[in-house]
Amino acid sequence: MTTARSLDRIYPALRTTEGGGFVVHRPFPTRLLMDFDPFLLLDEMGPVDYAPGEAVGAPDHPHRGFETVTYALDGRFRHRDSSGHAGTLGPGDVQWMTAGSGVVHSEMPDPAFAQAGGRSHGFQLWVNLPRRDKMIAPRYQEIPADRIPSATSPDGRARVRVIAGEAFGVRAAIETRTPILYQHFTLEPGATVTQPVPAGYRVFAYPIDGTGLYGPDRQSVDARHMIVYGDDGDTVTFTAGDGPLDLLLIGGVPLNEPIVRYGPFVMNTEEEIRQAVVDYQTGRMGRIEA
């Protein structure tokens, strides 16, 4: 017999700007919630419709001590880094970047997309690295849309794309440094999903579009809210309201380690942060060649 987890808290996503001025909706970190161990940040980038020549992104910036997971829904994003790595993300693609000891990175609109304009929409999740992995060599996992495993519920009324973890009997193609689930569900009106969650995982849902009913009490929550489940069961439940429901389900095992963060550096001690700043300022993280 399974037990559905109750709801713990609900946090609104706050609208702000990042990088070159692009709009994001951010449920954390905010003054209400600084982090959700093992996660450090979730940004919904857009959606925004750009006129030709208006698209903006995030110019050169460093990272150390964590991973960034970029999931594109609409538009095309071009990324480059100080190790010479470069690529483009299109609709449905995922990039899982392990910054580790440090890289300088840029995420900008693809030149062809910037010239033509169009809709830009996606997500970036920051995943903390455990102390043992904070200084490992940087690594990329880039999974195109057609390689993201997907499945349909037994009743045919819900579909999932499995970026990390397992759902509806399919497992993700991405390897993670710590146990994580990251799943994109799409439900027809009135459809219900009961998703098993391993013991020890902290889990939240982030509805992208549509109103849903969450938890055993079927609490109604609109889009752009972070819905935190308790740890009192082995499944989480959500139901679409009168319209379709589109949401992310994200969870992981807490690291329970000290967190010291300074912008794009996340370490365990103040001294490690000071060293990260020095290493960046002296060019030890490299630079993106023109």
C-alpha positions as CSV (number, residue, x, y, z in Angstrom):
1,M,0.0,0.0,0.0
2,T,1.3,3.4,-0.9
3,T,1.0,6.7,1.0
4,A,0.7,10.1,-0.7
5,R,2.9,12.8,0.7
6,S,1.1,15.9,2.1
7,L,2.0,19.4,1.0
8,D,4.5,21.3,3.2
9,R,4.7,24.8,1.7
10,I,3.9,26.8,-1.4
11,Y,6.1,29.6,-2.6
12,P,5.4,32.0,-5.5
13,A,7.9,32.5,-8.2
14,L,9.2,36.1,-8.2
15,R,9.8,38.0,-11.5
16,T,13.3,39.4,-11.9
17,T,16.0,39.9,-14.6
18,E,19.3,38.2,-15.2
19,G,22.3,38.3,-17.6
20,G,21.8,40.9,-20.3
21,G,18.3,41.7,-19.1
22,F,16.2,38.6,-19.8
23,V,13.1,38.0,-17.6
24,V,13.1,35.1,-15.3
25,H,10.5,33.8,-12.8
26,R,12.3,32.4,-9.7
27,P,10.8,30.4,-6.8
28,F,14.2,30.2,-5.1
29,P,16.5,31.7,-3.9
30,T,14.4,34.5,-2.6
31,R,13.9,36.1,0.8
32,L,11.3,33.3,1.5
33,L,13.5,30.4,0.5
34,M,17.2,30.5,0.1
35,D,17.8,27.0,-1.2
36,F,16.2,23.5,-1.4
37,D,19.0,21.1,-0.6
38,P,20.5,19.8,-2.9
39,F,19.2,22.5,-5.2
40,L,20.4,26.1,-5.2
41,L,18.3,27.9,-7.8
42,L,15.4,27.4,-10.3
43,D,14.8,30.0,-13.0
44,E,12.0,29.9,-15.5
45,M,13.5,31.9,-18.4
46,G,10.6,33.6,-20.1
47,P,8.4,32.9,-21.9
48,V,9.0,36.0,-24.0
49,D,8.4,36.8,-27.6
50,Y,11.3,38.7,-29.1
51,A,11.1,40.9,-32.2
52,P,14.0,40.5,-34.7
53,G,17.3,41.7,-33.1
54,E,15.9,42.0,-29.5
55,A,16.8,38.7,-27.9
56,V,19.3,38.8,-25.0
57,G,21.2,36.3,-22.9
58,A,23.9,35.8,-20.3
59,P,27.3,37.0,-21.5
60,D,30.6,35.5,-20.1
61,H,30.3,34.5,-16.4
62,P,32.1,32.0,-14.2
63,H,30.8,28.9,-12.2
64,R,32.5,26.8,-9.6
65,G,31.2,24.1,-7.2
66,F,27.9,23.1,-8.6
67,E,26.0,21.9,-11.8
68,T,23.7,23.9,-14.1
69,V,20.9,22.1,-15.9
70,T,19.4,24.0,-18.8
71,Y,16.2,22.7,-20.4
72,A,15.0,24.5,-23.5
73,L,11.3,24.6,-24.4
74,D,11.2,27.2,-27.1
75,G,13.9,29.2,-29.0
76,R,17.5,28.4,-29.6
77,F,20.4,29.0,-27.1
78,R,24.1,29.1,-28.0
79,H,26.6,28.3,-25.3
80,R,30.4,28.6,-25.2
81,D,33.0,28.1,-22.4
82,S,36.6,28.7,-21.5
83,S,37.6,25.1,-22.3
84,G,36.6,25.5,-25.9
85,H,33.3,23.7,-25.6
86,A,30.4,25.1,-27.6
87,G,26.9,24.0,-28.8
88,T,23.3,25.0,-29.4
89,L,20.2,24.0,-27.5
90,G,16.9,23.9,-29.3
91,P,13.3,23.0,-28.1
92,G,13.3,19.9,-25.9
93,D,17.1,19.7,-25.5
94,V,18.9,19.4,-22.2
95,Q,22.4,20.5,-21.2
96,W,23.7,19.2,-17.8
97,M,26.9,21.1,-17.1
98,T,29.1,20.0,-14.1
99,A,31.1,23.2,-13.5
100,G,33.3,21.5,-10.8
101,S,36.6,23.3,-10.4
102,G,35.4,26.2,-12.6
103,V,34.6,27.4,-16.1
104,V,33.7,30.7,-17.7
105,H,30.5,30.2,-19.6
106,S,28.2,32.2,-21.8
107,E,24.6,31.5,-22.8
108,M,23.3,33.7,-25.6
109,P,20.6,33.5,-28.2
110,D,21.6,31.5,-31.3
111,P,22.6,34.1,-34.0
112,A,19.9,32.9,-36.4
113,F,17.2,33.0,-33.7
114,A,18.4,36.5,-32.6
115,Q,18.2,37.8,-36.1
116,A,14.7,36.4,-36.8
117,G,13.1,36.7,-33.4
118,G,10.6,34.4,-31.8
119,R,9.5,32.8,-28.6
120,S,12.2,32.0,-26.0
121,H,11.3,29.8,-23.0
122,G,13.3,27.4,-20.8
123,F,14.5,26.5,-17.3
124,Q,17.8,26.5,-15.5
125,L,18.3,24.5,-12.3
126,W,21.4,24.7,-10.2
127,V,22.4,21.5,-8.4
128,N,24.9,21.6,-5.6
129,L,27.8,19.3,-5.7
130,P,29.0,17.4,-2.6
131,R,32.2,18.5,-1.0
132,R,34.1,15.6,-2.5
133,D,33.1,16.7,-6.1
134,K,33.4,20.4,-5.9
135,M,36.8,20.6,-7.6
136,I,36.4,17.8,-10.2
137,A,37.1,18.5,-13.8
138,P,34.2,20.3,-15.7
139,R,32.0,17.9,-17.7
140,Y,29.0,18.3,-20.1
141,Q,26.2,16.0,-20.8
142,E,24.1,17.2,-23.8
143,I,21.0,15.3,-24.6
144,P,19.0,16.3,-27.7
145,A,15.2,16.2,-27.5
146,D,14.9,12.9,-29.4
147,R,17.1,11.1,-26.8
148,I,15.2,12.3,-23.7
149,P,13.2,9.1,-22.6
150,S,9.5,9.6,-22.6
151,A,6.5,7.5,-21.6
152,T,2.7,7.6,-21.3
153,S,0.6,6.7,-18.2
154,P,-1.3,3.4,-18.4
155,D,-4.6,5.3,-19.0
156,G,-3.0,7.3,-21.8
157,R,-3.9,10.7,-20.2
158,A,-0.5,11.8,-18.9
159,R,2.9,12.0,-20.6
160,V,6.3,12.4,-19.1
161,R,9.8,13.3,-20.3
162,V,12.4,11.9,-17.9
163,I,15.4,14.1,-17.6
164,A,16.6,12.5,-14.4
165,G,15.3,9.6,-12.4
166,E,12.5,7.2,-13.4
167,A,8.8,7.6,-14.3
168,F,6.1,5.4,-15.9
169,G,8.7,2.6,-16.2
170,V,11.4,4.5,-18.1
171,R,14.8,5.7,-16.8
172,A,16.7,8.9,-17.7
173,A,19.8,8.8,-20.0
174,I,21.7,11.4,-17.9
175,E,24.1,10.4,-15.1
176,T,23.9,12.5,-11.9
177,R,26.5,13.0,-9.2
178,T,23.9,12.6,-6.5
179,P,20.4,10.9,-6.6
180,I,18.1,13.3,-8.4
181,L,14.7,13.2,-10.2
182,Y,13.8,15.8,-12.8
183,Q,10.6,15.1,-14.9
184,H,8.3,17.1,-17.2
185,F,4.7,15.9,-17.0
186,T,1.9,16.9,-19.3
187,L,-1.7,16.0,-18.2
188,E,-5.0,16.1,-20.0
189,P,-7.9,17.9,-18.1
190,G,-8.9,15.8,-15.1
191,A,-6.0,13.4,-15.4
192,T,-4.2,12.2,-12.2
193,V,-0.6,11.1,-11.7
194,T,0.6,9.1,-8.6
195,Q,4.4,9.2,-8.9
196,P,6.6,7.0,-6.6
197,V,9.3,8.9,-4.8
198,P,12.3,7.1,-3.2
199,A,12.8,7.5,0.5
200,G,15.0,10.4,1.5
201,Y,14.2,12.6,-1.4
202,R,13.0,16.1,-1.0
203,V,10.5,16.9,-3.8
204,F,8.7,19.8,-5.3
205,A,6.5,20.5,-8.3
206,Y,6.6,23.6,-10.4
207,P,3.5,24.1,-12.7
208,I,4.5,25.7,-16.0
209,D,0.9,26.1,-17.2
210,G,-2.5,25.3,-15.9
211,T,-4.2,24.9,-12.5
212,G,-3.7,21.6,-10.7
213,L,-4.8,19.8,-7.5
214,Y,-1.9,18.7,-5.4
215,G,-1.5,16.2,-2.5
216,P,-4.0,14.0,-0.8
217,D,-6.1,17.0,0.1
218,R,-6.2,18.1,-3.6
219,Q,-5.1,21.7,-2.9
220,S,-5.6,23.9,-5.9
221,V,-2.5,25.8,-7.1
222,D,-1.9,27.9,-10.2
223,A,1.1,28.0,-12.4
224,R,4.4,29.7,-11.3
225,H,4.4,28.4,-7.8
226,M,6.8,26.0,-6.1
227,I,4.8,23.3,-4.4
228,V,6.9,21.5,-1.7
229,Y,5.8,18.1,-0.6
230,G,6.4,16.7,2.8
231,D,8.5,13.6,3.6
232,D,5.6,11.6,5.0
233,G,4.9,9.2,2.2
234,D,6.3,7.2,-0.8
235,T,4.3,8.9,-3.6
236,V,3.4,12.3,-4.8
237,T,0.0,13.1,-6.5
238,F,-1.2,15.8,-8.8
239,T,-4.3,16.2,-10.9
240,A,-5.1,18.5,-13.8
241,G,-8.0,20.9,-13.3
242,D,-10.5,21.9,-16.0
243,G,-7.7,22.4,-18.5
244,P,-4.4,20.7,-19.3
245,L,-1.6,20.8,-16.7
246,D,2.1,21.2,-17.6
247,L,4.6,20.8,-14.7
248,L,8.1,19.9,-13.6
249,L,8.6,17.5,-10.8
250,I,12.1,17.8,-9.2
251,G,13.6,16.1,-6.2
252,G,16.9,14.9,-4.7
253,V,18.6,13.6,-1.6
254,P,19.9,16.5,0.6
255,L,23.7,16.8,1.0
256,N,23.4,18.3,4.5
257,E,26.7,20.1,4.1
258,P,27.6,23.7,4.8
259,I,26.8,26.1,1.9
260,V,28.7,29.3,1.3
261,R,27.7,31.1,-1.9
262,Y,28.9,34.2,-3.6
263,G,27.1,34.8,-6.9
264,P,28.3,32.0,-9.3
265,F,30.5,30.3,-6.7
266,V,29.1,27.8,-4.3
267,M,31.5,26.1,-1.8
268,N,31.6,24.9,1.8
269,T,33.8,27.6,3.4
270,E,34.5,31.3,3.1
271,E,38.1,30.5,2.3
272,E,37.1,28.4,-0.6
273,I,35.0,31.3,-1.9
274,R,37.9,33.7,-1.6
275,Q,40.1,31.3,-3.5
276,A,37.4,31.0,-6.3
277,V,37.4,34.7,-6.7
278,V,41.1,34.9,-6.9
279,D,41.3,32.0,-9.4
280,Y,38.7,33.8,-11.6
281,Q,40.3,37.2,-11.4
282,T,43.8,35.8,-12.2
283,G,42.5,33.8,-15.2
284,R,42.9,30.3,-13.8
285,M,39.4,29.5,-14.9
286,G,40.3,30.5,-18.4
287,R,38.5,32.8,-20.8
288,I,36.2,32.5,-23.8
289,E,38.2,33.2,-26.9
290,A,36.6,35.6,-29.3
